[in-house]
């Protein structure tokens, strides 16, 4: 996202990302995972969600709020986990406000203006914005439904809206046009691949055996084919999503690809046990500022999530080192930090926290799975 237009963006995420749309069994009994402060992480994420909901740039038509995958999508994924872990009896008000906005946009989809338009943002942005939002709406709502164990009608509608915009011919056949402002990791040239992989996970893990429905299966097959055929051209950061999804999608990743990716991750693991987003994505900086050079919560949380889902040994050394990094790098304010890979930002500004928002959510999810 761009600094003034930065926040109106509907960024993915990833990464993004208990992700709450699946129900994993614990990978290993990493006792240190129980030492993190989930209450402070929840307080930070709730405060950031409230800030986003009130930020003028995020205000959209019909009283709705722009989706931001650095802040809102990871928040939607992690909040059901935090609600359970903290023993909360009801959905947090910030979470409820976000979900109400998404449900309103899905229910009144034909009447909702796109977040971006050709007129204001350049050719192609209306179609990119519509398709990207449709994918993210489904991911957000499916994450909530997975926690409840039932696919609601509004979530089914969100899936339908996304499938209707799935490309069926040309270079993008099987996936979607994606919001591209040449900003990584969510609005860059390869960000649509991340979004498609997360959507595949959402569909495969949706309750009520959604993915097996006759009308859905061919759509998933098209998506599966695209992800498989374009895997080799992706940066390591995107390939992580395929590693993550591969146990639930047979044939999505070959044994040779898996072996090569694990070797690459082993080579990129820092001496302290973490990973560096810049090294996994290699997005060119938009200024002359120095690139981040230390492990961060975004890359480490995402990598650990993928490894937890896919490694065969619960004592895998690379996974254990990554978990150890996460358990020792929560800050006093509840966060796991990460810096923009696009340019140096004023650390006192709210946009400077976008990467930290996602990093904190992914770190909590990874450590929750390790318990």
C-alpha positions as CSV (number, residue, x, y, z in Angstrom):
1,X,0.0,0.0,0.0
2,X,1.0,3.5,-0.6
3,X,1.3,5.9,2.3
4,X,-1.7,8.1,1.5
5,X,-3.4,5.5,-0.7
6,X,-1.6,3.0,1.4
7,X,-4.3,2.3,3.7
8,X,-7.2,2.1,1.4
9,X,-5.7,-1.0,0.0
10,X,-7.1,-4.5,0.4
11,X,-3.9,-6.3,0.9
12,X,-3.5,-9.9,1.2
13,X,-1.8,-11.7,3.2
14,X,-1.2,-13.4,3.1
15,X,-0.2,-14.1,4.2
16,X,-1.7,-14.9,5.3
17,X,-2.2,-16.8,6.5
18,X,-5.1,-20.2,12.5
19,X,-5.2,-19.6,10.1
20,X,-8.6,-20.1,11.4
21,X,-10.1,-21.7,8.4
22,X,-8.6,-25.0,9.3
23,X,-8.5,-27.1,12.5
24,X,-5.0,-28.4,13.0
25,X,-3.9,-30.9,15.6
26,X,-0.9,-29.8,17.6
27,X,2.4,-30.4,15.9
28,X,4.5,-30.6,19.0
29,X,4.5,-29.9,22.6
30,X,6.7,-26.9,22.6
31,X,6.2,-25.8,26.2
32,X,7.7,-22.4,25.6
33,X,4.7,-21.6,23.4
34,X,2.6,-21.3,26.6
35,X,4.8,-18.6,27.9
36,X,3.8,-15.9,25.4
37,X,1.4,-13.2,26.5
38,X,-1.8,-13.8,24.4
39,X,-3.7,-11.1,26.3
40,X,-1.2,-8.4,25.3
41,X,-1.2,-9.7,21.7
42,X,-5.0,-9.5,21.6
43,X,-5.0,-6.0,23.1
44,X,-2.6,-4.8,20.4
45,X,-4.5,-6.4,17.5
46,X,-7.9,-5.2,18.8
47,X,-6.5,-1.6,19.1
48,X,-5.1,-1.8,15.6
49,X,-8.4,-3.0,14.2
50,X,-10.3,-0.2,16.0
51,X,-7.8,2.3,14.6
52,X,-8.3,0.9,11.1
53,X,-12.1,1.1,11.4
54,X,-11.9,4.7,12.3
55,X,-9.2,5.8,9.8
56,X,-10.6,8.2,7.2
57,X,-8.9,6.4,4.3
58,X,-10.6,3.1,5.2
59,X,-14.1,4.5,5.0
60,X,-16.0,3.2,2.0
61,X,-19.5,3.4,0.6
62,X,-22.7,2.5,2.4
63,X,-21.0,2.7,5.8
64,X,-18.5,-0.1,5.1
65,X,-14.8,-0.4,5.7
66,X,-12.0,-1.2,3.3
67,X,-10.3,-4.6,3.7
68,X,-6.6,-4.5,4.6
69,X,-4.8,-7.7,4.5
70,X,-1.9,-6.4,6.6
71,X,-4.3,-5.6,9.5
72,X,-7.8,-6.9,8.9
73,X,-7.3,-10.3,7.1
74,X,-4.8,-11.6,9.7
75,X,-7.0,-10.2,12.4
76,X,-10.0,-12.2,11.1
77,X,-7.9,-15.3,11.0
78,X,-6.4,-15.1,14.5
79,X,-9.3,-13.6,16.5
80,X,-11.3,-16.8,16.9
81,X,-8.1,-18.5,18.3
82,X,-7.5,-15.7,20.8
83,X,-11.2,-15.7,21.8
84,X,-10.9,-19.4,22.6
85,X,-7.5,-19.2,24.3
86,X,-8.6,-16.2,26.5
87,X,-11.9,-17.8,27.4
88,X,-14.0,-15.0,26.0
89,X,-17.7,-15.8,25.8
90,X,-18.5,-13.6,22.9
91,X,-16.9,-12.2,19.8
92,X,-14.8,-9.1,20.4
93,X,-16.6,-5.8,19.4
94,X,-13.9,-4.9,17.0
95,X,-14.1,-8.3,15.3
96,X,-17.9,-8.0,15.2
97,X,-17.7,-4.6,13.5
98,X,-15.3,-5.9,10.9
99,X,-17.4,-8.9,10.1
100,X,-20.6,-6.9,9.9
101,X,-18.9,-4.7,7.3
102,X,-17.7,-7.7,5.2
103,X,-21.1,-9.4,5.5
104,X,-22.9,-6.2,4.4
105,X,-20.7,-5.9,1.3
106,X,-21.2,-9.5,0.4
107,X,-25.0,-9.4,0.9
108,X,-25.3,-6.2,-1.2
109,X,-22.4,-7.0,-3.6
110,X,-23.9,-5.5,-6.8
111,X,-24.6,-2.2,-5.1
112,X,-21.1,-1.8,-3.6
113,X,-18.6,0.5,-5.2
114,X,-15.1,-1.0,-5.7
115,X,-12.3,0.2,-3.3
116,X,-10.4,1.4,-6.4
117,X,-11.5,2.4,-9.8
118,X,-10.1,3.0,-13.3
119,X,-11.1,6.7,-13.0
120,X,-9.2,7.3,-9.9
121,X,-6.4,4.7,-9.9
122,X,-5.7,3.9,-13.5
123,X,-6.8,1.4,-16.2
124,X,-7.8,-2.0,-14.9
125,X,-8.1,-1.1,-11.2
126,X,-11.9,-1.5,-11.0
127,X,-11.6,-5.2,-12.1
128,X,-8.6,-5.8,-10.0
129,X,-10.3,-4.3,-6.9
130,X,-13.5,-6.2,-7.4
131,X,-11.8,-9.6,-7.8
132,X,-9.4,-9.1,-5.0
133,X,-12.1,-8.1,-2.6
134,X,-14.2,-11.1,-3.5
135,X,-11.4,-13.5,-2.8
136,X,-10.6,-11.8,0.6
137,X,-14.3,-11.6,1.6
138,X,-14.5,-15.4,1.3
139,X,-11.3,-16.0,3.2
140,X,-12.4,-13.8,6.0
141,X,-15.9,-15.3,6.4
142,X,-14.6,-18.9,5.9
143,X,-12.1,-18.4,8.8
144,X,-15.0,-17.4,11.1
145,X,-17.1,-20.4,10.0
146,X,-14.3,-22.9,10.5
147,X,-14.2,-21.9,14.1
148,X,-17.9,-22.5,14.4
149,X,-18.0,-25.7,12.3
150,X,-20.8,-24.7,9.9
151,X,-20.8,-22.8,6.6
152,X,-23.2,-20.0,6.8
153,X,-25.3,-18.8,3.8
154,X,-23.4,-15.4,3.7
155,X,-20.1,-17.3,3.4
156,X,-21.5,-19.5,0.6
157,X,-22.5,-16.3,-1.2
158,X,-19.0,-14.9,-0.8
159,X,-17.5,-18.0,-2.3
160,X,-20.0,-17.8,-5.2
161,X,-19.1,-14.1,-5.8
162,X,-15.4,-15.1,-5.9
163,X,-15.9,-18.1,-8.2
164,X,-17.9,-15.9,-10.7
165,X,-14.8,-13.7,-11.1
166,X,-12.4,-16.6,-11.5
167,X,-10.6,-16.3,-14.8
168,X,-11.4,-19.1,-17.2
169,X,-9.1,-18.3,-20.2
170,X,-5.8,-16.7,-20.9
171,X,-2.7,-16.4,-18.7
172,X,-4.7,-16.2,-15.5
173,X,-7.0,-19.1,-16.2
174,X,-7.9,-20.6,-12.8
175,X,-7.1,-17.5,-10.6
176,X,-8.1,-13.9,-10.3
177,X,-7.0,-10.4,-11.4
178,X,-5.2,-8.9,-8.4
179,X,-4.7,-5.5,-7.0
180,X,-1.2,-4.4,-8.1
181,X,0.5,-1.2,-7.0
182,X,3.9,-2.8,-7.2
183,X,4.1,-3.1,-3.4
184,X,5.1,-6.3,-1.7
185,X,4.3,-8.6,-0.2
186,X,0.5,-8.2,-0.9
187,X,0.1,-5.8,-3.8
188,X,3.0,-6.8,-6.1
189,X,3.4,-8.6,-9.3
190,X,3.2,-12.0,-7.7
191,X,0.7,-11.2,-4.9
192,X,-2.2,-12.8,-6.8
193,X,-0.6,-16.2,-6.4
194,X,-0.6,-15.8,-2.6
195,X,-4.2,-14.8,-2.7
196,X,-5.2,-17.7,-4.8
197,X,-3.3,-20.2,-2.6
198,X,-5.0,-18.8,0.5
199,X,-8.4,-19.1,-1.2
200,X,-7.6,-22.7,-2.1
201,X,-6.9,-23.4,1.6
202,X,-10.1,-21.6,2.6
203,X,-12.2,-23.6,0.2
204,X,-10.6,-27.0,1.1
205,X,-11.1,-26.3,4.8
206,X,-14.5,-24.8,4.6
207,X,-17.1,-26.6,6.8
208,X,-19.8,-28.9,5.6
209,X,-17.6,-30.6,3.0
210,X,-18.0,-27.6,0.8
211,X,-15.0,-28.4,-1.5
212,X,-16.6,-31.8,-2.5
213,X,-19.7,-30.2,-3.9
214,X,-20.2,-31.0,-7.6
215,X,-20.4,-27.3,-8.6
216,X,-17.3,-26.4,-6.6
217,X,-14.9,-29.2,-7.5
218,X,-14.2,-28.1,-11.1
219,X,-13.4,-24.6,-9.9
220,X,-11.0,-26.0,-7.3
221,X,-9.4,-28.2,-10.0
222,X,-8.8,-25.1,-12.2
223,X,-7.2,-23.3,-9.3
224,X,-5.1,-26.3,-8.4
225,X,-3.8,-26.5,-11.9
226,X,-2.8,-22.9,-12.1
227,X,-0.9,-23.0,-8.8
228,X,0.9,-26.2,-9.8
229,X,1.9,-24.9,-13.2
230,X,3.2,-21.5,-12.0
231,X,4.9,-22.7,-8.8
232,X,8.4,-22.7,-10.2
233,X,8.3,-19.0,-11.1
234,X,7.3,-17.9,-7.6
235,X,9.5,-16.3,-4.9
236,X,10.1,-18.5,-1.8
237,X,7.6,-16.5,0.1
238,X,4.8,-17.6,-2.3
239,X,6.0,-21.1,-2.4
240,X,5.5,-21.3,1.4
241,X,1.7,-21.2,0.8
242,X,2.0,-24.2,-1.5
243,X,4.0,-26.1,1.1
244,X,1.3,-25.2,3.6
245,X,-1.5,-26.3,1.4
246,X,0.1,-29.4,-0.1
247,X,-1.0,-32.0,2.6
248,X,-4.7,-31.1,1.8
249,X,-4.2,-30.9,-2.0
250,X,-2.5,-34.0,-3.3
251,X,-0.3,-33.4,-6.4
252,X,-0.1,-29.6,-5.7
253,X,3.6,-30.0,-5.0
254,X,6.0,-32.7,-6.2
255,X,8.4,-34.4,-3.8
256,X,11.3,-32.8,-5.7
257,X,9.8,-29.3,-5.2
258,X,9.2,-30.0,-1.5
259,X,12.7,-31.1,-1.0
260,X,14.1,-28.1,-2.8
261,X,12.0,-25.6,-0.9
262,X,12.9,-27.1,2.5
263,X,16.6,-26.8,1.5
264,X,16.0,-23.2,0.5
265,X,14.3,-22.5,3.8
266,X,17.2,-24.2,5.7
267,X,19.6,-22.0,3.8
268,X,17.7,-18.8,4.5
269,X,17.2,-19.5,8.2
270,X,19.1,-16.9,10.2
271,X,21.6,-17.7,12.9
272,X,19.0,-16.7,15.5
273,X,16.5,-19.2,14.2
274,X,14.2,-16.8,12.4
275,X,13.6,-15.8,8.8
276,X,13.8,-12.4,7.0
277,X,10.9,-11.4,4.7
278,X,13.2,-9.4,2.4
279,X,15.3,-12.6,1.7
280,X,12.2,-14.7,1.0
281,X,10.6,-12.2,-1.4
282,X,13.4,-10.0,-2.7
283,X,11.1,-7.1,-3.6
284,X,13.2,-4.1,-4.9
285,X,13.2,-1.2,-2.5
286,X,11.4,2.0,-3.7
287,X,14.0,4.3,-2.1
288,X,17.7,4.2,-1.3
289,X,17.1,3.2,2.4
290,X,19.0,0.1,3.7
291,X,17.1,-3.1,3.5
292,X,16.1,-4.9,6.7
293,X,18.7,-7.4,7.7
294,X,17.3,-9.1,10.8
295,X,14.8,-11.9,11.3
296,X,11.2,-10.6,11.6
297,X,7.8,-12.0,12.8
298,X,6.1,-11.9,9.5
299,X,8.5,-14.2,7.6
300,X,9.1,-16.4,10.7
301,X,5.5,-16.8,11.6
302,X,4.5,-17.7,8.1
303,X,7.4,-20.1,7.6
304,X,6.7,-21.9,10.9
305,X,3.0,-22.2,10.0
306,X,3.9,-23.9,6.7
307,X,6.5,-26.1,8.3
308,X,4.0,-27.2,11.1
309,X,1.6,-28.3,8.5
310,X,4.0,-30.1,6.2
311,X,7.0,-31.5,8.1
312,X,7.0,-35.2,8.9
313,X,9.0,-35.0,12.2
314,X,7.7,-33.2,15.2
315,X,11.4,-32.7,16.2
316,X,12.5,-31.2,12.9
317,X,15.4,-29.0,13.9
318,X,14.5,-26.2,11.5
319,X,11.0,-26.0,12.9
320,X,12.2,-26.2,16.5
321,X,14.6,-23.2,15.9
322,X,11.8,-21.2,14.3
323,X,9.5,-21.9,17.2
324,X,12.2,-20.9,19.6
325,X,12.7,-17.6,17.8
326,X,8.9,-16.9,18.1
327,X,8.8,-17.7,21.8
328,X,11.6,-15.3,22.6
329,X,10.7,-12.3,20.3
330,X,7.4,-11.1,21.6
331,X,7.8,-7.4,22.5
332,X,6.4,-5.8,25.7
333,X,3.5,-4.3,23.8
334,X,2.4,-7.8,22.7
335,X,3.8,-7.6,19.2
336,X,6.2,-9.5,16.9
337,X,7.7,-6.8,14.7
338,X,8.4,-6.6,11.0
339,X,9.4,-3.7,8.7
340,X,8.2,-2.6,5.3
341,X,10.0,-4.3,2.5
342,X,9.1,-1.5,0.1
343,X,10.7,1.5,1.7
344,X,11.8,3.0,5.1
345,X,8.8,4.3,7.0
346,X,8.5,6.7,9.9
347,X,8.4,4.3,12.8
348,X,6.0,6.7,14.6
349,X,3.4,6.5,11.8
350,X,0.5,4.0,11.8
351,X,1.4,2.7,8.3
352,X,4.8,1.6,9.7
353,X,2.9,-0.9,11.9
354,X,1.2,-2.7,9.0
355,X,3.8,-5.4,8.7
356,X,3.8,-5.8,12.5
357,X,0.0,-6.3,12.5
358,X,0.4,-9.3,10.2
359,X,3.5,-10.5,12.0
360,X,1.8,-10.6,15.3
361,X,-1.2,-12.5,14.0
362,X,0.9,-15.1,12.3
363,X,3.2,-15.6,15.3
364,X,0.2,-16.2,17.6
365,X,-1.2,-18.7,15.1
366,X,2.1,-20.6,14.7
367,X,2.6,-20.8,18.4
368,X,-1.0,-21.8,19.1
369,X,-0.5,-24.7,16.6
370,X,2.6,-25.8,18.5
371,X,0.9,-26.2,21.8
